[in-house]
Amino acid sequence: MLDTAAHFKDKRVLITGGLGLIGSNLARKLVELGAEVLLVDSLIPEYGGNLFNITGIEDKVHVNISDVRDEHSMSYLVQGQTYLFNLAGQTSHMDSMQDPYVDLEINCRAQLSILETCRKYNPDIKVVFASTRQIYGKPQYLPVDEKHVLRPVDFNGINKMAGERYHILYNNIYGIRASALRLTNTFGPRMRVKDARQMFLGIWIRLLIEGKPIQVYGDGTQIRDFNYVDDVVEAFLLAAASEKANGEVFNLGADNPICLRDFAKLLVELDGRAEYCLVPFPFDRKAIDIGDYYADYSKIRSILGWVPKVQLRDGLIRTLAYYQQYRDKYWEAGE
Ligand SMILES: NC(=O)c1ccc[n+]([C@@H]2O[C@H](COP(=O)([O-])OP(=O)(O)OC[C@H]3O[C@@H](n4cnc5c(N)ncnc54)[C@H](O)[C@@H]3O)[C@@H](O)[C@H]2O)c1
């Protein structure tokens, strides 16, 4: 596997969405590798950004509280950067159904304008975009590889799909080197756990820490794959460091997909206190559910040498320990 360390030392790196789960963990790694890191994040309260996520590195990174929809800010901020990790996003599928225009503005239009600012002010920048498995929609076959048809089932999936395609278009037409990682469920310390807005695991973790039962929708037989955030960070670094990634999209994934009921059982076992229960699938969630999903990640394994290293159990143990320690930084008691 490519040794990424040397690529980032003294390099200027911009991370949009840098105060969120993946962005802040990526920032920590890049600081460790000696990069000069600039984080851009809007800190919209309903989204995943949290200043506590950069505790310990706050004096080693620059933070700019801006919205990626602001073209004037972005045209200034991309200048002089060697790498752009483009992670800012509206990530709630349910919110995208309630307010499709905001999702469109952030996940689609802002992506186009970020790329336009790169074209005008920094065409040598190299970009890695955080795409999503959601763009495949309901899988036609499993595991899902990158050749699978794209048929998103919600506004978020449609807008992220367009955002991803803009990146590849700018790579192909304008030579702005860009690649996209189609992420599956990513979890770990620094994820938003306040409510059910983001991935179900966020609210499950909060309920576990509060000693309350976690709710599994339907019969819990839907299959999913999960990546621990450190593995996802590694994939971003590899994609940025390798010229082989240019113009490519890559699935991330894991070796042991698991159904949600077994996943809930595992969490309950690790926590040792709480329990889970099966509840009817809410209609509005069922309408955009994709059924079973797990990815074929052999493309990124063969081209960039990426494999996930952290086992689900270990990742969950680390995550639960983190929120037991820092719960007050992620939600207020009685909230
Ligand atoms: N975590 C997952 O399971 C997962 C799965 C698929 C794709 N992704 C993608 O990965 C990226 C990062 O996800 P994450 O899990 O770290 O989520 P996150 O919500 O923790 O981080 C996203 C960050 O983007 C910021 N942001 C949102 N809108 C913004 C705007 N208009 N301007 C500036 N900043 C803005 C938020 O404040 C937040 O800090 C997202 O684009 C998401 O779509 C994540």
The ligand as a Tripos MOL2 file, in Angstrom:
@<TRIPOS>MOLECULE
LIG
   44    48     1     0     0
SMALL
NO_CHARGES

@<TRIPOS>ATOM
      1 N1        -21.0350    9.1100    7.9420 N.am      1 LIG1
      2 C1        -21.5770    8.3520    6.9950 C.2       1 LIG1
      3 O1        -22.0720    7.2540    7.2700 O.2       1 LIG1
      4 C2        -21.5580    8.8010    5.5450 C.ar      1 LIG1
      5 C3        -22.0280    7.9170    4.5700 C.ar      1 LIG1
      6 C4        -22.0400    8.3360    3.2600 C.ar      1 LIG1
      7 C5        -21.5690    9.5870    2.9020 C.ar      1 LIG1
      8 N2        -21.1200   10.4210    3.8560 N.ar      1 LIG1
      9 C6        -20.6550   11.7580    3.4440 C.3       1 LIG1
     10 O2        -19.4530   12.0920    4.0750 O.3       1 LIG1
     11 C7        -19.4180   13.5020    4.3530 C.3       1 LIG1
     12 C8        -19.0300   13.7190    5.7880 C.3       1 LIG1
     13 O3        -19.9690   13.0320    6.5950 O.3       1 LIG1
     14 P1        -19.8770   12.9630    8.1730 P.3       1 LIG1
     15 O4        -20.3490   11.6150    8.5590 O.co2     1 LIG1
     16 O5        -18.5630   13.4280    8.6500 O.co2     1 LIG1
     17 O6        -21.0420   13.9620    8.5390 O.3       1 LIG1
     18 P2        -21.0620   15.1700    9.5430 P.3       1 LIG1
     19 O7        -22.4420   15.7040    9.5300 O.co2     1 LIG1
     20 O8        -20.4720   14.7760   10.8440 O.co2     1 LIG1
     21 O9        -20.0800   16.2070    8.8370 O.3       1 LIG1
     22 C9        -20.5050   17.0430    7.7980 C.3       1 LIG1
     23 C10       -20.0230   18.4390    8.1290 C.3       1 LIG1
     24 O10       -20.3960   19.3270    7.0820 O.3       1 LIG1
     25 C11       -20.7650   20.5500    7.6760 C.3       1 LIG1
     26 N3        -21.6330   21.2650    6.7630 N.ar      1 LIG1
     27 C12       -22.8880   20.9220    6.3740 C.ar      1 LIG1
     28 N4        -23.3620   21.8340    5.5300 N.ar      1 LIG1
     29 C13       -22.4080   22.7730    5.3780 C.ar      1 LIG1
     30 C14       -22.3160   23.9580    4.6160 C.ar      1 LIG1
     31 N5        -23.3520   24.3550    3.8620 N.pl3     1 LIG1
     32 N6        -21.1760   24.6660    4.6710 N.ar      1 LIG1
     33 C15       -20.1400   24.2600    5.4300 C.ar      1 LIG1
     34 N7        -20.1630   23.1500    6.1860 N.ar      1 LIG1
     35 C16       -21.2950   22.4220    6.1510 C.ar      1 LIG1
     36 C17       -21.4770   20.1660    8.9600 C.3       1 LIG1
     37 O11       -21.5080   21.2230    9.8960 O.3       1 LIG1
     38 C18       -20.6400   18.9930    9.4220 C.3       1 LIG1
     39 O12       -19.6110   19.4060   10.2920 O.3       1 LIG1
     40 C19       -20.7970   14.0450    3.9950 C.3       1 LIG1
     41 O13       -20.7120   14.7200    2.7640 O.3       1 LIG1
     42 C20       -21.6700   12.8150    3.8660 C.3       1 LIG1
     43 O14       -22.6810   12.9700    2.8990 O.3       1 LIG1
     44 C21       -21.0890   10.0650    5.1880 C.ar      1 LIG1
@<TRIPOS>BOND
     1     1     2 1
     2     2     3 2
     3     2     4 1
     4     4     5 ar
     5     4    44 ar
     6     5     6 ar
     7     6     7 ar
     8     7     8 ar
     9     8     9 1
    10     8    44 ar
    11     9    10 1
    12     9    42 1
    13    10    11 1
    14    11    12 1
    15    11    40 1
    16    12    13 1
    17    13    14 1
    18    14    15 2
    19    14    16 1
    20    14    17 1
    21    17    18 1
    22    18    19 2
    23    18    20 1
    24    18    21 1
    25    21    22 1
    26    22    23 1
    27    23    24 1
    28    23    38 1
    29    24    25 1
    30    25    26 1
    31    25    36 1
    32    26    27 ar
    33    26    35 ar
    34    27    28 ar
    35    28    29 ar
    36    29    30 ar
    37    29    35 ar
    38    30    31 1
    39    30    32 ar
    40    32    33 ar
    41    33    34 ar
    42    34    35 ar
    43    36    37 1
    44    36    38 1
    45    38    39 1
    46    40    41 1
    47    40    42 1
    48    42    43 1
@<TRIPOS>SUBSTRUCTURE
     1 LIG1         1 GROUP 0 **** ****
